[in-house]
């Protein structure tokens, strides 16, 4: 009879402890969410809703005018005609001429429409005009 006197070493199964990995991932996700620059998706897509509420005529600190690729105009989020846009710009300028104007035009929009909007703002006395870009 043969007896093996050598000690038997059992090989331990290797494990990966994923708890620290999950902790690091949670911290990274939280960091990216906090530091991300959020954009107004309705402005990027230029699919702005019509507002049918009583506060529709209220003008915020900044006048926002949107131009779609098809040439549709939006004033503060609601679709308007060229004549209505002129009236609303004049009404906003009557409140204060120091009000800034932000024009959000799609890159495929017509240059004629953009120049019409800019000329209308300048004629009304709103000279602080900015163009939204990516």
PyMOL commands that set and color helices and strands:
alter all, ss='L'
color gray80, all
select helices_A, chain A and resi 19-35+41-45+54-57+82-95+111-124
alter helices_A, ss='H'
color red, helices_A
select strands_A, chain A and resi 63-67+73-75+78-80+101-105+129-131
alter strands_A, ss='S'
color yellow, strands_A
deselect
rebuild
show_as cartoon
